[in-house]
Each structure stands twice: as C-alpha cells, then as structure tokens.
C-alpha cells in the first residue's frame, strides 16, 4: 500500500499566538512538509485546489513543481484538481510539465470540488455541476491517451485534429477520480478503469464499503482487470507520541473548523464526545499514537483492500512544527508497521494458495 499526505494549504490562526498565518508563510511551510515526507520515505503528497481566503493554494501544479525540485522519490498529485471549472487542455499541459520536472512523479486527482467558489469565478453555471465534470473528464482522458485529438462537447470549443504538447514522461499520465459520496462518480471511475480515491471525513468507514464494491463491479462489467485497479482512501489523520497528546493537539482546531463548516452546510456543532467516538476503533478519524494509527489503517485495509492511504493532517490547524512531527512519525513509525503487516499478509496468502506437493 502507498502511504502519503495531502493538504489544502490552510491559512489558519496560529493557535499558540493567535496570529494569522499568511499565504506566503504557509506555502513555504507546505514545501517543507513535502520535502520532509520525501525524506522519511512516504510515497505520495497531494495538494488541493481552493479559491477561498482560508486556503493558500489555488494552483496546485505550481506548488508541486516547486516541491519537485526539493524532492527525489515522492509522487506529487493534486488532491484535487477541480476539473469542472478548469480547461482540460491546460490541466494536461501543466501536469505533463510537472511530470517532466519531477522525472515521472506527477499525477492528477480530478474531482468536482467540495466548495463552489470556482464556478462563478471562472464563469460556469453551478447547475451544470455534473455535466461539466463528465465532459471535461472525457476530454482529459482523450488528451492523455492520444497525441492528436478530435473532440466536441457542450461546454468547450471543439478540437479538430489538435496535437497537445508537451507529452509526459509517464505513459499514461496517472489520472485519478476523487469522490465524496456520489455513487455515479464511483461507477464512472470503475467503468473507465481509472484509479479511485474515496474521501472519508466523518461517520463509520464501513459504510463506504459499498462504494468500493460498486467501483470493482462497474470495472468488471466494463471488462477491466479488477486485480489491477487502484483504490485510495483519504482521511483526517494526526499522529503524536501518545494518544492523549494527539487528541489534545488536534481537537481544538478540528472542532473549530468542523463547526464553521457546519454553519455553511447545516451540520450541528462539533463536540468532544463526537470526536472521541470518531477516533475510536471504528470511527473515521485516525488520531492517536503511531501504533493506534497503524492499527486503524490496517483495519480499514481489511474493509476496502485499498492500495493507497492519504492523510490530511492540517485540518485541525495544528502548528507547522506539530505537523512536521506528525509527518516524521508517519514515515518512521507508522509506515514500517503497516508495510511489515501487509508483507506478512501477502506471504501468508501466497502460502495458502500454494499447491501441496
């Protein structure tokens, strides 16, 4: 399983001083976090696209290109690219260029976005939410798979035998579909045979199991090799030396963020009792000691059989130093436990399926 981190580049108040962290400072912190993730052996780092005052990243490819110059092995992905309000030609060109800069480590994670600011900002109608994504995904995949493209659609000018350059190092350039809770998007990913990322930010992870089943069923019905599919789980995660420390550092900011989102979306205020339930053995929060977080990753793997886990560590507005320590623990403590357990499981599975001689 690939293990990694993703961030939206939040620009919160520093909880220790109350000072607002500006975009310039936050971007520099984010680059340091990506560099550390590479140094401690994590596999992936994702950067999300938002167009709000509380986030510092509206152009993930630029941040990822800067990170490419400071890293060696880690894969660099958007998390997500809001494809509905982007031009697929430019998205491909930007990430193909990132692939060249990074020597073949770029990925696109395409989604419709959890906020809607980009639609009026770039002149799109929110009523076309579904149609925009489906059409632009179709064009993006056509560009990825063919140097010369003839294409027409409803929301963008047609292409008539147009060649799209530059071409990336990877062939094909990985394109993931990211979903929250939309079955149609899950089925689309399966039918196309492209990797799927499922965001689990609340509730019980087990209730998302039908999405994984739908993804694999849709892929099989479309004739894709189910064994070759890539499935990712993206979750809130925070790691400290002890369980109590993790809860104490993560909860105050997490509660503030979730309560504020609740005002926008009609959720009730976050409570500590809910937080403790969510970070319990069957909840969606991976907040605790390295051993607890590793145990929950492995428990979720029993449910989903996923090939990638991405942790969003800064949603609770911990300090930069705390996030850096959490990333270090993820790479040096959690990852070895998870990888060793999965290697043992693989050997056991192979042994069980070996013929008796």
C-alpha positions as CSV (number, residue, x, y, z in Angstrom):
1,X,0.0,0.0,0.0
2,X,1.2,3.5,-0.8
3,X,1.2,5.9,2.2
4,X,1.1,9.6,1.9
5,X,-0.2,13.0,3.0
6,X,-2.4,15.7,1.4
7,X,-3.0,19.3,2.3
8,X,-5.2,22.2,1.2
9,X,-2.6,24.7,2.5
10,X,-4.9,26.1,5.1
11,X,-4.0,29.6,6.4
12,X,-5.3,29.5,10.0
13,X,-4.6,31.5,13.0
14,X,-1.5,30.2,14.8
15,X,-3.1,28.5,17.9
16,X,-0.1,29.4,20.1
17,X,-0.2,33.2,19.3
18,X,-3.5,33.9,17.6
19,X,-1.6,35.4,14.6
20,X,-3.0,34.8,11.2
21,X,-0.6,32.8,9.0
22,X,-0.3,34.4,5.6
23,X,-0.2,32.7,2.2
24,X,3.5,33.3,1.7
25,X,4.4,31.7,5.0
26,X,2.0,28.8,4.6
27,X,3.3,28.0,1.1
28,X,6.9,27.8,2.5
29,X,5.7,25.6,5.3
30,X,3.9,23.3,2.8
31,X,7.0,22.9,0.7
32,X,9.0,22.0,3.9
33,X,6.3,19.4,4.7
34,X,6.5,17.8,1.3
35,X,10.3,17.7,1.5
36,X,10.1,16.0,4.9
37,X,7.6,13.5,3.6
38,X,10.0,12.5,0.9
39,X,12.9,12.3,3.3
40,X,11.1,9.9,5.7
41,X,10.1,7.6,2.9
42,X,6.4,8.3,2.3
43,X,5.1,7.5,-1.1
44,X,2.7,10.4,-2.1
45,X,2.0,14.0,-1.3
46,X,-1.2,15.7,-2.6
47,X,-2.1,19.4,-2.7
48,X,-5.7,20.6,-3.2
49,X,-7.2,23.5,-5.2
50,X,-9.3,26.0,-3.4
51,X,-10.3,29.6,-4.1
52,X,-11.1,30.9,-0.6
53,X,-9.3,33.2,1.9
54,X,-8.7,30.3,4.3
55,X,-6.5,28.3,1.9
56,X,-3.2,29.3,0.2
57,X,-3.3,27.0,-2.8
58,X,-5.3,27.8,-5.9
59,X,-2.8,26.4,-8.4
60,X,-1.5,23.0,-7.2
61,X,0.8,22.4,-10.2
62,X,2.9,25.4,-9.3
63,X,3.3,24.2,-5.7
64,X,4.0,20.7,-6.8
65,X,6.6,21.8,-9.4
66,X,8.4,23.8,-6.6
67,X,8.3,20.6,-4.5
68,X,9.6,18.5,-7.3
69,X,12.9,20.5,-7.2
70,X,13.2,19.7,-3.5
71,X,12.4,16.0,-3.6
72,X,13.6,12.8,-5.2
73,X,11.2,9.9,-4.8
74,X,7.8,11.0,-3.6
75,X,4.9,11.1,-6.0
76,X,3.2,14.5,-6.5
77,X,-0.5,14.7,-7.1
78,X,-3.3,17.2,-7.0
79,X,-5.9,16.5,-4.3
80,X,-8.0,17.6,-6.1
81,X,-8.0,19.5,-9.4
82,X,-11.4,21.0,-9.7
83,X,-11.8,19.8,-13.2
84,X,-15.3,21.1,-13.7
85,X,-14.1,24.7,-13.8
86,X,-10.7,24.0,-15.4
87,X,-9.7,23.6,-19.1
88,X,-8.6,20.0,-19.6
89,X,-6.0,21.0,-22.2
90,X,-4.3,23.3,-19.8
91,X,-4.6,20.8,-16.9
92,X,-2.9,18.2,-19.1
93,X,-0.2,20.5,-20.2
94,X,0.5,21.7,-16.6
95,X,0.8,18.2,-15.2
96,X,2.7,16.9,-18.2
97,X,5.2,19.7,-17.5
98,X,5.2,18.7,-13.8
99,X,5.9,15.2,-14.9
100,X,8.9,16.4,-16.9
101,X,10.2,18.5,-14.0
102,X,9.8,15.6,-11.5
103,X,11.2,12.9,-13.8
104,X,7.9,11.0,-13.9
105,X,6.3,11.5,-10.5
106,X,3.2,13.6,-11.4
107,X,-0.4,12.6,-11.0
108,X,-3.8,14.3,-11.5
109,X,-6.6,13.6,-9.0
110,X,-9.7,15.1,-10.6
111,X,-12.8,16.0,-8.7
112,X,-15.8,18.3,-8.7
113,X,-14.6,20.1,-5.5
114,X,-16.1,20.4,-2.0
115,X,-16.7,24.2,-2.4
116,X,-18.3,26.1,-5.3
117,X,-16.3,29.3,-5.5
118,X,-14.5,28.3,-8.7
119,X,-17.7,28.0,-10.7
120,X,-18.7,31.7,-10.7
121,X,-15.0,32.7,-10.6
122,X,-14.4,31.1,-14.0
123,X,-17.8,31.8,-15.5
124,X,-19.5,28.4,-15.1
125,X,-23.1,27.7,-14.0
126,X,-23.4,25.5,-10.9
127,X,-26.5,23.9,-12.4
128,X,-24.1,22.2,-14.9
129,X,-22.2,20.6,-12.0
130,X,-22.5,17.0,-13.2
131,X,-22.3,17.7,-16.9
132,X,-19.2,19.8,-16.7
133,X,-17.2,17.2,-14.8
134,X,-18.3,14.3,-17.1
135,X,-17.5,16.1,-20.3
136,X,-14.2,17.5,-19.1
137,X,-13.0,14.2,-17.8
138,X,-13.8,12.7,-21.1
139,X,-11.6,15.3,-22.9
140,X,-8.8,15.0,-20.3
141,X,-8.6,11.2,-20.8
142,X,-8.7,11.6,-24.6
143,X,-5.8,14.1,-24.5
144,X,-3.9,11.7,-22.1
145,X,-4.4,8.7,-24.4
146,X,-3.8,10.4,-27.8
147,X,-1.3,12.9,-29.1
148,X,-3.8,14.2,-31.6
149,X,-7.4,14.8,-30.6
150,X,-10.6,15.4,-32.4
151,X,-13.4,16.1,-29.9
152,X,-16.5,18.1,-29.4
153,X,-18.8,18.8,-26.4
154,X,-21.3,21.2,-25.0
155,X,-19.2,23.3,-22.6
156,X,-16.0,23.8,-24.5
157,X,-14.9,24.7,-28.1
158,X,-14.2,21.6,-30.2
159,X,-10.8,20.2,-31.1
160,X,-10.2,19.3,-34.7
161,X,-7.1,17.1,-35.1
162,X,-5.3,19.2,-32.5
163,X,-1.9,18.0,-31.1
164,X,-1.4,18.6,-27.4
165,X,2.1,19.1,-26.0
166,X,4.3,18.5,-24.1
167,X,3.9,14.8,-23.5
168,X,4.8,13.5,-20.1
169,X,7.4,11.0,-19.0
170,X,4.8,8.6,-17.8
171,X,2.6,6.9,-20.5
172,X,-0.1,7.1,-19.5
173,X,0.0,10.0,-17.0
174,X,-2.0,8.8,-14.0
175,X,-5.4,10.3,-13.6
176,X,-7.5,9.5,-10.5
177,X,-11.1,10.3,-9.8
178,X,-11.8,11.6,-6.3
179,X,-15.3,11.2,-4.8
180,X,-17.0,12.1,-1.5
181,X,-20.4,10.4,-1.6
182,X,-21.6,10.2,-5.2
183,X,-22.3,6.7,-6.4
184,X,-22.5,7.9,-10.1
185,X,-18.9,9.1,-9.9
186,X,-17.8,5.8,-8.3
187,X,-19.4,3.9,-11.1
188,X,-17.9,6.2,-13.7
189,X,-14.4,5.5,-12.3
190,X,-15.0,1.8,-12.5
191,X,-16.4,1.9,-16.0
192,X,-13.4,3.9,-17.2
193,X,-10.9,1.7,-15.3
194,X,-9.2,4.7,-13.7
195,X,-8.0,4.8,-10.1
196,X,-10.5,6.0,-7.5
197,X,-9.9,8.0,-4.3
198,X,-12.7,8.0,-1.7
199,X,-12.7,10.8,0.9
200,X,-13.9,9.7,4.3
201,X,-14.1,12.6,6.7
202,X,-16.9,11.5,9.0
203,X,-19.1,8.6,10.2
204,X,-18.1,5.0,10.1
205,X,-15.7,3.9,7.3
206,X,-17.5,0.6,6.9
207,X,-20.5,2.5,5.4
208,X,-18.3,3.4,2.4
209,X,-17.6,-0.3,1.6
210,X,-20.5,-0.4,-0.9
211,X,-18.6,2.3,-2.9
212,X,-15.5,0.1,-3.2
213,X,-17.8,-2.8,-4.2
214,X,-19.6,-0.7,-6.8
215,X,-16.2,0.5,-8.2
216,X,-15.0,-3.0,-8.7
217,X,-18.3,-4.3,-10.0
218,X,-18.5,-1.5,-12.6
219,X,-14.9,-2.1,-13.7
220,X,-15.5,-5.8,-14.1
221,X,-18.7,-5.2,-16.1
222,X,-16.7,-2.9,-18.4
223,X,-14.1,-5.6,-19.0
224,X,-11.3,-4.2,-16.8
225,X,-8.9,-6.3,-14.7
226,X,-10.2,-5.8,-11.2
227,X,-7.0,-7.0,-9.7
228,X,-5.1,-4.2,-11.4
229,X,-7.4,-1.4,-10.0
230,X,-6.0,1.2,-7.7
231,X,-8.2,2.4,-4.8
232,X,-7.3,5.1,-2.4
233,X,-8.8,6.2,1.0
234,X,-8.3,9.8,2.1
235,X,-9.0,10.6,5.7
236,X,-8.3,13.1,8.5
237,X,-5.3,11.8,10.4
238,X,-3.0,13.2,13.1
239,X,-0.2,11.4,14.9
240,X,1.7,12.4,18.1
241,X,3.9,10.4,20.5
242,X,0.9,9.5,22.7
243,X,-2.9,9.1,22.1
244,X,-3.6,11.8,24.7
245,X,-1.2,14.3,23.1
246,X,-2.7,13.7,19.6
247,X,-6.2,14.4,20.9
248,X,-5.1,17.5,22.8
249,X,-3.3,19.0,19.9
250,X,-5.7,18.1,17.1
251,X,-9.2,18.5,18.7
252,X,-9.5,22.3,19.3
253,X,-8.8,23.3,15.8
254,X,-10.6,20.4,14.3
255,X,-13.7,21.3,16.3
256,X,-13.5,24.9,15.2
257,X,-13.1,24.0,11.5
258,X,-15.9,21.4,11.5
259,X,-18.3,23.8,13.4
260,X,-17.6,26.5,10.9
261,X,-18.3,24.2,8.0
262,X,-21.4,23.1,9.8
263,X,-22.7,26.6,9.8
264,X,-22.3,26.7,6.0
265,X,-23.7,23.2,5.4
266,X,-26.3,22.7,8.1
267,X,-24.3,20.4,10.4
268,X,-24.6,20.6,14.2
269,X,-21.6,22.0,16.2
270,X,-18.8,19.5,16.8
271,X,-18.5,18.1,20.3
272,X,-15.7,16.3,22.1
273,X,-17.9,13.3,22.6
274,X,-18.4,13.0,18.9
275,X,-14.6,13.5,18.3
276,X,-13.8,10.7,20.7
277,X,-16.3,8.4,19.0
278,X,-14.9,9.2,15.6
279,X,-11.3,8.5,16.7
280,X,-12.4,5.2,18.3
281,X,-11.7,1.8,16.8
282,X,-14.4,2.0,14.1
283,X,-14.6,5.8,13.5
284,X,-13.3,7.8,10.6
285,X,-10.6,9.8,12.4
286,X,-7.1,8.4,12.6
287,X,-5.9,10.5,15.5
288,X,-3.6,8.9,18.0
289,X,-0.2,7.3,18.7
290,X,1.7,5.7,15.8
291,X,0.6,2.3,16.9
292,X,-3.1,3.3,17.0
293,X,-2.9,5.0,13.6
294,X,-1.2,2.0,12.0
295,X,-3.8,-0.4,13.6
296,X,-6.6,1.7,12.1
297,X,-5.0,1.8,8.6
298,X,-4.7,-2.0,8.7
299,X,-8.3,-2.3,9.9
300,X,-9.5,-0.1,7.1
301,X,-7.5,-2.2,4.6
302,X,-9.5,-5.3,5.8
303,X,-12.6,-3.4,4.8
304,X,-11.6,-1.9,1.5
305,X,-8.4,-3.7,0.3
306,X,-7.2,-0.3,-0.9
307,X,-3.8,0.3,-2.5
308,X,-3.2,3.9,-1.1
309,X,-3.9,5.8,2.1
310,X,-3.6,9.6,2.2
311,X,-3.7,11.5,5.5
312,X,-4.9,15.1,5.8
313,X,-3.0,16.3,8.9
314,X,-3.5,20.0,9.0
315,X,-7.3,20.2,9.0
316,X,-7.3,20.7,12.8
317,X,-4.9,23.7,12.5
318,X,-2.0,22.3,14.5
319,X,1.2,24.2,14.3
320,X,3.7,23.7,11.5
321,X,6.1,22.1,14.0
322,X,3.4,19.7,15.1
323,X,2.5,18.7,11.5
324,X,6.2,18.2,10.8
325,X,6.5,15.9,13.8
326,X,3.3,14.0,12.7
327,X,4.8,13.5,9.2
328,X,8.0,12.2,10.7
329,X,6.1,9.8,12.9
330,X,4.0,8.7,9.9
331,X,7.2,7.9,7.9
332,X,9.4,6.4,10.6
333,X,6.9,4.7,12.9
334,X,3.5,4.1,11.2
335,X,4.7,3.2,7.7
336,X,7.1,0.4,8.8
337,X,4.3,-1.2,10.9
338,X,1.8,-1.1,8.1
339,X,4.2,-2.3,5.4
340,X,5.5,-5.1,7.5
341,X,2.0,-6.3,8.4
342,X,0.9,-6.2,4.7
343,X,4.0,-8.1,3.6
344,X,3.3,-10.8,6.2
345,X,-0.3,-11.0,5.0
346,X,0.8,-11.3,1.3
347,X,3.3,-14.1,2.2
348,X,0.5,-15.9,4.2
349,X,-1.9,-15.5,1.3
350,X,0.7,-16.9,-1.2
351,X,1.4,-19.8,1.1
352,X,-2.3,-20.6,1.5
353,X,-2.7,-20.7,-2.3
354,X,0.4,-22.7,-3.0
355,X,-0.1,-26.2,-4.3
356,X,0.5,-29.1,-2.0
357,X,3.5,-31.2,-3.2
